[in-house]
Amino acid sequence: MRVIYAFLAVRMLRLARFDLARSDMLYRDGDAAFARSRDRVRRAEALAARAELPSLVSMR
């Protein structure tokens, strides 16, 4: 019976480590997506200013 519990424990630890690594990857990807979005908004604001349009924030 202990062998079965040991096998299950090892399997659960491996799954937990996999979930943790996946979570870290998604966190990093999310941060990168937010950075890209902020950069796009900054570029859009710059283009709007060059076109003498009102700020995108005031258009909401």
Residue frames as a rotation matrix with the C-alpha (Angstrom) as fourth column:
MET 1
0.567 0.823 0.000 0.00
0.823 -0.567 0.000 0.00
0.000 0.000 -1.000 0.00
ARG 2
0.385 -0.500 -0.776 2.89
0.189 -0.780 0.596 2.37
-0.903 -0.376 -0.206 0.76
VAL 3
-0.650 -0.628 0.429 4.22
0.517 0.048 0.854 1.82
-0.557 0.777 0.294 -2.75
ILE 4
-0.022 0.742 0.670 0.93
0.956 -0.181 0.231 3.01
0.293 0.646 -0.705 -4.20
TYR 5
0.813 0.320 -0.487 0.92
0.499 -0.813 0.300 6.08
-0.300 -0.487 -0.820 -1.94
ALA 6
-0.063 -0.925 -0.375 4.53
0.237 -0.379 0.895 6.81
-0.970 -0.033 0.243 -2.85
PHE 7
-0.615 -0.106 0.781 3.73
0.776 0.092 0.624 6.55
-0.138 0.990 0.025 -6.55
LEU 8
0.399 0.859 0.322 0.72
0.867 -0.468 0.173 8.85
0.300 0.210 -0.931 -6.16
ALA 9
0.650 -0.216 -0.729 2.74
0.365 -0.753 0.548 11.35
-0.667 -0.622 -0.410 -4.14
VAL 10
-0.480 -0.877 0.016 5.51
0.378 -0.190 0.906 11.48
-0.792 0.440 0.423 -6.75
ARG 11
-0.409 0.413 0.814 2.95
0.892 -0.009 0.453 11.88
0.194 0.911 -0.364 -9.51
MET 12
0.684 0.714 -0.150 1.17
0.728 -0.653 0.211 14.68
0.053 -0.254 -0.966 -7.66
LEU 13
0.269 -0.678 -0.684 4.47
0.275 -0.627 0.729 16.47
-0.923 -0.385 0.018 -7.05
ARG 14
-0.709 -0.524 0.471 5.33
0.569 -0.032 0.821 16.28
-0.416 0.851 0.321 -10.74
LEU 15
-0.003 0.803 0.596 1.90
0.920 -0.231 0.316 17.63
0.391 0.549 -0.739 -11.68
ALA 16
0.741 0.248 -0.624 2.22
0.558 -0.744 0.367 20.43
-0.373 -0.620 -0.690 -9.14
ARG 17
-0.218 -0.897 -0.386 5.62
0.290 -0.437 0.852 21.43
-0.932 0.073 0.355 -10.53
PHE 18
-0.647 0.064 0.760 4.21
0.762 0.019 0.647 21.37
0.027 0.998 -0.061 -14.06
ASP 19
0.441 0.888 0.127 1.28
0.859 -0.459 0.226 23.57
0.259 0.010 -0.966 -12.99
LEU 20
0.517 -0.330 -0.790 3.64
0.393 -0.728 0.562 26.00
-0.760 -0.601 -0.247 -11.28
ALA 21
-0.619 -0.779 0.100 5.84
0.402 -0.205 0.892 26.25
-0.675 0.592 0.440 -14.38
ARG 22
-0.354 0.588 0.728 2.77
0.880 -0.055 0.472 26.76
0.318 0.807 -0.498 -16.57
SER 23
0.671 0.612 -0.418 1.49
0.732 -0.638 0.241 29.45
-0.119 -0.468 -0.876 -14.23
ASP 24
0.046 -0.757 -0.652 4.84
0.289 -0.614 0.734 31.26
-0.956 -0.222 0.191 -14.37
MET 25
-0.758 -0.325 0.566 4.84
0.602 -0.016 0.798 31.09
-0.251 0.946 0.208 -18.16
LEU 26
0.093 0.889 0.449 1.31
0.912 -0.258 0.320 32.52
0.400 0.380 -0.834 -18.38
TYR 27
0.621 0.070 -0.781 2.26
0.566 -0.729 0.385 35.27
-0.542 -0.681 -0.492 -15.93
ARG 28
-0.423 -0.854 -0.304 5.26
0.276 -0.441 0.854 36.28
-0.863 0.277 0.422 -18.05
ASP 29
-0.669 0.234 0.706 3.18
0.732 0.037 0.681 36.13
0.133 0.971 -0.196 -21.25
GLY 30
0.451 0.885 -0.114 0.51
0.885 -0.428 0.180 38.29
0.111 -0.182 -0.977 -19.60
ASP 31
0.301 -0.436 -0.848 3.07
0.351 -0.776 0.524 40.88
-0.886 -0.456 -0.080 -18.59
ALA 32
-0.768 -0.612 0.189 4.42
0.365 -0.175 0.914 40.96
-0.527 0.771 0.358 -22.13
ALA 33
-0.259 0.760 0.596 0.91
0.909 -0.018 0.417 41.40
0.328 0.650 -0.686 -23.53
PHE 34
0.662 0.479 -0.577 0.26
0.676 -0.714 0.182 44.34
-0.325 -0.511 -0.796 -21.19
ALA 35
-0.168 -0.808 -0.564 3.55
0.223 -0.589 0.777 45.93
-0.960 0.005 0.279 -22.24
ARG 36
-0.794 -0.074 0.603 2.62
0.603 0.029 0.797 45.54
-0.077 0.997 0.021 -25.92
SER 37
0.220 0.959 0.178 -0.80
0.944 -0.255 0.208 47.08
0.245 0.123 -0.962 -25.25
ARG 38
0.518 -0.083 -0.852 0.71
0.447 -0.822 0.352 50.04
-0.730 -0.563 -0.388 -23.44
ASP 39
-0.596 -0.796 -0.106 3.14
0.259 -0.315 0.913 50.53
-0.760 0.517 0.394 -26.32
ARG 40
-0.520 0.486 0.703 0.30
0.827 0.081 0.556 50.43
0.213 0.870 -0.444 -28.85
VAL 41
0.596 0.746 -0.297 -1.67
0.800 -0.584 0.136 53.02
-0.072 -0.319 -0.945 -26.88
ARG 42
0.126 -0.635 -0.762 1.43
0.271 -0.717 0.643 55.23
-0.954 -0.287 0.082 -26.67
ARG 43
-0.830 -0.441 0.342 1.93
0.411 -0.068 0.909 54.98
-0.378 0.895 0.238 -30.45
ALA 44
-0.105 0.883 0.457 -1.77
0.947 -0.051 0.317 55.65
0.303 0.466 -0.831 -31.10
GLU 45
0.606 0.269 -0.749 -1.61
0.596 -0.777 0.204 58.74
-0.527 -0.570 -0.631 -28.89
ALA 46
-0.357 -0.824 -0.441 1.45
0.176 -0.522 0.834 59.96
-0.918 0.220 0.331 -30.79
LEU 47
-0.778 0.128 0.615 -0.28
0.627 0.093 0.773 59.42
0.042 0.987 -0.153 -34.14
ALA 48
0.318 0.948 -0.026 -3.41
0.941 -0.312 0.134 61.17
0.119 -0.067 -0.991 -32.90
ALA 49
0.347 -0.270 -0.898 -1.31
0.366 -0.843 0.395 64.13
-0.863 -0.466 -0.194 -31.78
ARG 50
-0.743 -0.670 0.010 0.37
0.234 -0.245 0.941 64.32
-0.628 0.701 0.338 -35.19
ALA 51
-0.577 0.624 0.527 -3.04
0.719 0.083 0.690 64.24
0.387 0.777 -0.496 -36.88
GLU 52
-0.921 0.168 0.352 -4.21
-0.295 -0.890 -0.348 66.96
0.255 -0.424 0.869 -34.44
LEU 53
0.017 0.903 -0.430 -6.96
0.095 0.427 0.899 64.71
0.995 -0.056 -0.079 -33.11
PRO 54
0.398 0.148 0.906 -8.14
-0.843 -0.330 0.424 64.84
0.362 -0.932 -0.007 -29.52
SER 55
-0.634 -0.670 0.385 -6.55
-0.773 0.558 -0.301 62.47
-0.014 -0.489 -0.872 -27.07
LEU 56
-0.459 0.443 -0.771 -7.81
-0.115 0.830 0.546 58.90
0.881 0.339 -0.330 -27.22
VAL 57
-0.837 0.141 -0.529 -8.52
0.546 0.277 -0.790 59.09
0.036 -0.950 -0.309 -23.48
SER 58
-0.727 0.573 -0.378 -10.96
-0.318 -0.769 -0.555 61.96
-0.608 -0.283 0.741 -24.02
MET 59
-0.556 0.507 -0.658 -12.77
-0.724 0.095 0.684 59.99
0.409 0.857 0.314 -26.76
ARG 60
-0.915 0.197 -0.353 -14.09
0.304 0.910 -0.281 57.42
0.266 -0.364 -0.893 -24.28
